[in-house]
Amino acid sequence: MTYHINGVDVETDDDGYLLEADFSKEAVEVIAAAEGIALTENHWKIVDYMREEYRENGHTPNFRNMLKGVQEFWSDADSKALYDLFPMGPAKQGAKIAGLPQPYGKGGY
């Protein structure tokens, strides 16, 4: 599978995750469209959070750690709110839409 991002065909793994991180806005828009996600302001907050975690740690958090981290800037965030944004799993689908490689194990550290 490939995504066409910024005029270039970008390779993915078998599950549709980028092999190398792409921090462009277009990457998020292209992958979200492929996933059937209409981006909102809250999606972008999560994308920014996931990208920052990836930059700092080299990978993204699992769902439990993600929820704790998100609650630092979005106080009403709960499991339902995150699943409403990313129905296929906030930690995994959130990382995919953020343009990041596939998380470790069940969704990060």
ROSE-4610 file (N, C-alpha, C; in Angstrom, 1 decimal, always signed):
// ROSE-4610
residu = [M/M/M/T/T/T/Y/Y/Y/H/H/H/I/I/I/N/N/N/G/G/G/V/V/V/D/D/D/V/V/V/E/E/E/T/T/T/D/D/D/D/D/D/D/D/D/G/G/G/Y/Y/Y/L/L/L/L/L/L/E/E/E/A/A/A/D/D/D/F/F/F/S/S/S/K/K/K/E/E/E/A/A/A/V/V/V/E/E/E/V/V/V/I/I/I/A/A/A/A/A/A/A/A/A/E/E/E/G/G/G/I/I/I/A/A/A/L/L/L/T/T/T/E/E/E/N/N/N/H/H/H/W/W/W/K/K/K/I/I/I/V/V/V/D/D/D/Y/Y/Y/M/M/M/R/R/R/E/E/E/E/E/E/Y/Y/Y/R/R/R/E/E/E/N/N/N/G/G/G/H/H/H/T/T/T/P/P/P/N/N/N/F/F/F/R/R/R/N/N/N/M/M/M/L/L/L/K/K/K/G/G/G/V/V/V/Q/Q/Q/E/E/E/F/F/F/W/W/W/S/S/S/D/D/D/A/A/A/D/D/D/S/S/S/K/K/K/A/A/A/L/L/L/Y/Y/Y/D/D/D/L/L/L/F/F/F/P/P/P/M/M/M/G/G/G/P/P/P/A/A/A/K/K/K/Q/Q/Q/G/G/G/A/A/A/K/K/K/I/I/I/A/A/A/G/G/G/L/L/L/P/P/P/Q/Q/Q/P/P/P/Y/Y/Y/G/G/G/K/K/K/G/G/G/G/G/G/Y/Y/Y]
num = [1/1/1/2/2/2/3/3/3/4/4/4/5/5/5/6/6/6/7/7/7/8/8/8/9/9/9/10/10/10/11/11/11/12/12/12/13/13/13/14/14/14/15/15/15/16/16/16/17/17/17/18/18/18/19/19/19/20/20/20/21/21/21/22/22/22/23/23/23/24/24/24/25/25/25/26/26/26/27/27/27/28/28/28/29/29/29/30/30/30/31/31/31/32/32/32/33/33/33/34/34/34/35/35/35/36/36/36/37/37/37/38/38/38/39/39/39/40/40/40/41/41/41/42/42/42/43/43/43/44/44/44/45/45/45/46/46/46/47/47/47/48/48/48/49/49/49/50/50/50/51/51/51/52/52/52/53/53/53/54/54/54/55/55/55/56/56/56/57/57/57/58/58/58/59/59/59/60/60/60/61/61/61/62/62/62/63/63/63/64/64/64/65/65/65/66/66/66/67/67/67/68/68/68/69/69/69/70/70/70/71/71/71/72/72/72/73/73/73/74/74/74/75/75/75/76/76/76/77/77/77/78/78/78/79/79/79/80/80/80/81/81/81/82/82/82/83/83/83/84/84/84/85/85/85/86/86/86/87/87/87/88/88/88/89/89/89/90/90/90/91/91/91/92/92/92/93/93/93/94/94/94/95/95/95/96/96/96/97/97/97/98/98/98/99/99/99/100/100/100/101/101/101/102/102/102/103/103/103/104/104/104/105/105/105/106/106/106/107/107/107/108/108/108/109/109/109]
x = [+0.8/+0.0/+0.9/+0.4/+1.1/+0.1/+0.6/-0.2/+0.5/-0.2/+0.3/+0.3/+1.5/+1.7/+2.7/+2.3/+3.2/+3.8/+3.0/+3.5/+4.3/+4.4/+5.3/+4.5/+4.7/+4.2/+5.0/+4.3/+5.0/+4.6/+5.6/+5.4/+4.9/+4.1/+3.6/+3.9/+3.6/+3.7/+2.4/+2.2/+1.0/-0.3/-0.2/-1.3/-1.6/-0.8/-1.1/-0.4/+0.6/+1.4/+2.6/+3.0/+4.1/+5.4/+6.3/+7.6/+8.5/+8.4/+9.1/+8.1/+8.3/+7.4/+7.4/+6.2/+6.0/+5.2/+5.9/+5.2/+4.5/+4.2/+3.5/+2.0/+1.4/-0.1/-0.7/-0.2/-0.8/-0.8/+0.2/+0.2/-1.0/-1.3/-2.4/-3.7/-3.8/-5.1/-5.3/-4.2/-4.3/-4.6/-4.0/-4.2/-5.6/-6.0/-7.3/-8.4/-8.2/-9.2/-9.3/-8.1/-8.1/-8.8/-8.7/-9.3/-10.8/-11.3/-12.7/-12.9/-11.9/-12.0/-12.0/-13.1/-13.2/-12.5/-11.4/-10.6/-11.3/-11.2/-11.7/-10.6/-10.8/-9.8/-9.3/-10.1/-9.7/-8.8/-9.1/-8.2/-6.8/-6.7/-5.4/-4.7/-5.4/-4.8/-4.1/-4.8/-4.3/-3.1/-3.2/-2.1/-0.9/-1.0/+0.1/+0.7/-0.2/+0.3/+1.1/+0.5/+1.2/+2.5/+2.6/+3.9/+4.9/+4.5/+5.4/+5.9/+5.1/+5.5/+6.5/+6.2/+7.1/+8.5/+8.5/+9.8/+10.6/+9.9/+10.6/+11.0/+10.2/+10.5/+10.8/+10.7/+11.0/+9.8/+8.7/+7.5/+6.4/+5.2/+4.0/+3.5/+2.7/+2.2/+1.1/+1.0/-0.2/-1.4/-2.6/-3.8/-3.9/-3.5/-3.6/-2.8/-1.5/-0.6/-1.1/-1.6/-2.1/-3.3/-4.2/-5.3/-4.8/-3.9/-3.3/-2.6/-1.9/-1.2/-2.1/-3.2/-4.2/-4.9/-5.2/-6.0/-5.2/-3.9/-3.1/-3.5/-4.0/-4.4/-5.9/-6.5/-8.0/-8.6/-9.1/-9.5/-10.7/-11.6/-12.8/-12.6/-11.3/-11.0/-11.2/-11.9/-12.1/-12.0/-12.1/-12.0/-13.0/-14.3/-15.3/-14.9/-14.5/-14.1/-13.0/-12.0/-10.9/-11.4/-12.3/-12.8/-13.7/-14.4/-15.3/-14.4/-13.2/-12.3/-11.6/-11.2/-10.4/-11.1/-12.2/-12.9/-12.2/-11.1/-10.4/-9.3/-9.3/-8.4/-7.5/-7.7/-7.0/-5.5/-4.9/-3.4/-2.9/-3.5/-3.0/-3.5/-4.8/-5.3/-4.8/-4.7/-4.1/-2.7/-1.9/-0.5/-0.5/-1.3/-1.4/-1.7/-2.8/-3.2/-2.2/-1.5/-0.4/+0.8/+0.8/+1.9/+3.1/+2.8/+3.9/+4.0/+5.1/+5.2/+4.3/+4.1/+3.2/+3.8/+2.9/+3.4/+3.8/+4.6/+5.1/+3.9/+4.0/+3.0/+1.6/+0.9/-0.5/-0.7/+0.2/+0.0/+1.0/+2.2/+3.2/+3.8/+4.3/+5.0/+4.1]
y = [-1.2/+0.0/+1.2/+2.3/+3.5/+4.7/+5.8/+7.0/+8.0/+8.9/+9.9/+11.2/+11.6/+12.7/+13.7/+14.9/+16.0/+15.6/+15.0/+14.6/+13.4/+12.7/+11.5/+10.3/+9.1/+7.9/+7.4/+7.3/+6.9/+5.5/+4.6/+3.2/+3.1/+2.0/+1.7/+0.2/-0.2/-1.6/-2.3/-3.5/-4.2/-3.7/-3.0/-2.5/-1.0/-0.4/+0.9/+2.0/+1.6/+2.6/+3.0/+4.3/+4.7/+4.0/+3.7/+3.1/+4.1/+5.3/+6.4/+7.5/+8.2/+9.3/+10.4/+11.0/+12.1/+13.1/+14.3/+15.2/+16.3/+16.1/+17.2/+17.1/+18.3/+18.4/+17.5/+17.5/+16.7/+15.2/+14.7/+13.3/+13.0/+13.8/+13.6/+13.6/+14.6/+14.7/+13.5/+13.1/+11.9/+10.6/+10.4/+9.1/+9.2/+10.3/+10.4/+10.1/+10.7/+10.5/+9.0/+8.3/+6.9/+6.1/+6.6/+5.9/+6.3/+7.2/+7.6/+8.5/+9.3/+10.2/+11.6/+12.4/+13.8/+14.5/+15.2/+15.8/+17.0/+17.0/+18.1/+18.7/+19.8/+20.4/+19.4/+18.5/+17.5/+16.5/+16.1/+15.2/+15.8/+17.0/+17.7/+17.8/+18.0/+18.0/+16.6/+15.6/+14.2/+13.9/+14.4/+14.2/+14.9/+16.1/+16.9/+16.2/+15.7/+14.9/+13.7/+12.9/+11.7/+11.9/+13.0/+13.3/+13.8/+14.5/+15.0/+13.8/+12.9/+11.7/+10.9/+10.8/+10.0/+10.7/+12.0/+12.8/+12.6/+12.6/+12.5/+11.1/+10.1/+8.8/+7.8/+8.2/+7.3/+6.3/+6.4/+5.6/+6.3/+5.8/+6.4/+5.6/+6.2/+5.5/+4.5/+3.5/+2.6/+3.4/+2.8/+3.6/+4.1/+3.4/+3.8/+5.1/+5.0/+6.2/+7.3/+7.0/+8.0/+8.8/+8.1/+8.7/+9.7/+9.2/+10.0/+11.3/+11.1/+12.2/+13.3/+12.8/+13.6/+14.4/+13.8/+14.5/+15.7/+15.8/+17.0/+18.2/+18.1/+19.3/+19.3/+18.1/+18.0/+17.3/+18.1/+17.6/+16.7/+16.9/+16.0/+14.8/+14.6/+13.4/+12.1/+11.2/+9.9/+8.9/+7.6/+6.5/+6.8/+7.1/+7.3/+8.4/+9.5/+10.7/+10.3/+9.5/+9.1/+8.1/+7.2/+6.2/+6.9/+7.9/+8.7/+9.3/+9.7/+10.3/+9.2/+8.2/+7.1/+5.7/+5.4/+4.2/+2.9/+2.8/+1.6/+1.4/+2.3/+2.3/+3.5/+4.4/+5.7/+5.6/+4.6/+4.6/+4.2/+3.2/+2.7/+3.5/+3.8/+4.6/+6.0/+6.5/+7.9/+8.0/+7.0/+7.0/+6.9/+6.1/+6.0/+7.3/+7.9/+9.2/+10.3/+10.2/+11.2/+11.1/+10.0/+9.8/+9.2/+8.3/+7.7/+6.2/+5.6/+4.1/+3.4/+2.1/+1.3/+1.2/+1.5/+1.4/+0.0/-0.1/-1.4/-2.1/-3.4/-4.3/-3.9/-3.6/-3.3/-1.8/-1.0/+0.4/+1.3/+0.9/+1.8/+1.3/+2.2/+1.9/+1.8]
z = [+0.0/+0.0/+0.0/-0.7/-0.7/-0.5/+0.0/+0.1/-0.8/-1.5/-2.3/-1.5/-1.0/-0.1/-0.6/-0.7/-1.2/-2.6/-3.4/-4.8/-4.9/-3.8/-3.8/-3.2/-3.8/-3.3/-2.2/-1.0/+0.2/+0.6/+0.9/+1.2/+2.6/+2.8/+4.1/+4.4/+5.7/+6.0/+5.6/+5.9/+5.4/+6.1/+7.2/+7.9/+7.6/+6.7/+6.2/+7.0/+7.9/+8.7/+7.8/+7.9/+7.2/+7.7/+6.9/+7.3/+8.0/+7.6/+8.2/+8.5/+9.7/+10.1/+9.1/+8.9/+8.0/+8.9/+9.2/+10.1/+9.3/+8.1/+7.3/+7.6/+7.3/+7.5/+6.4/+5.2/+4.1/+4.5/+5.1/+5.5/+6.4/+7.3/+8.2/+7.4/+6.5/+5.7/+4.8/+4.2/+3.2/+4.0/+5.1/+5.8/+6.5/+7.0/+7.6/+6.6/+5.4/+4.3/+4.0/+3.9/+3.6/+4.7/+6.0/+7.1/+7.3/+6.5/+6.6/+7.8/+8.2/+9.3/+8.8/+9.2/+9.0/+10.1/+9.9/+10.9/+11.6/+12.9/+13.7/+14.5/+15.2/+16.1/+17.1/+17.6/+18.6/+18.0/+16.7/+16.1/+16.0/+15.6/+15.5/+16.8/+17.9/+19.2/+19.5/+19.2/+19.4/+18.5/+17.2/+16.3/+16.8/+17.2/+17.8/+19.0/+19.9/+21.0/+20.6/+19.7/+19.3/+18.6/+17.8/+17.2/+18.2/+19.2/+20.2/+21.0/+21.4/+22.1/+21.3/+20.0/+19.1/+19.0/+18.9/+18.8/+20.1/+21.3/+22.6/+22.9/+22.5/+23.0/+21.9/+20.6/+19.5/+19.2/+20.0/+19.7/+20.4/+20.3/+20.8/+22.0/+22.9/+24.1/+23.8/+24.7/+24.7/+25.1/+25.0/+25.2/+26.6/+27.6/+29.0/+29.2/+28.8/+28.9/+28.0/+26.9/+26.0/+26.7/+27.3/+28.0/+29.1/+29.9/+31.0/+30.4/+29.3/+28.7/+28.1/+27.4/+26.8/+27.9/+29.0/+30.0/+30.6/+30.4/+30.8/+30.1/+28.8/+28.0/+27.6/+27.8/+27.5/+28.7/+29.7/+31.0/+30.9/+29.9/+29.8/+29.0/+28.5/+27.7/+28.5/+27.9/+28.5/+27.3/+27.7/+26.7/+25.5/+25.9/+24.9/+23.9/+24.4/+23.6/+22.6/+23.1/+22.2/+21.1/+21.6/+20.6/+19.6/+20.0/+19.1/+18.0/+18.3/+17.3/+16.5/+17.1/+16.4/+16.7/+16.0/+16.4/+16.2/+15.5/+15.3/+16.4/+17.4/+18.5/+18.5/+19.6/+19.6/+19.5/+20.2/+20.2/+18.8/+18.2/+17.0/+15.8/+15.7/+14.6/+14.7/+15.9/+16.2/+15.6/+15.9/+15.4/+13.9/+13.3/+11.9/+11.2/+11.7/+11.1/+11.3/+12.4/+12.7/+11.8/+10.9/+10.0/+10.6/+11.6/+12.3/+12.0/+12.2/+12.0/+13.0/+12.7/+13.6/+15.0/+16.0/+17.4/+17.8/+18.9/+19.4/+20.0/+20.0/+20.6/+20.5/+21.6/+21.6/+21.6/+21.0/+20.9/+21.7/+21.8/+22.4/+23.7/+24.4/+25.7/+26.8]
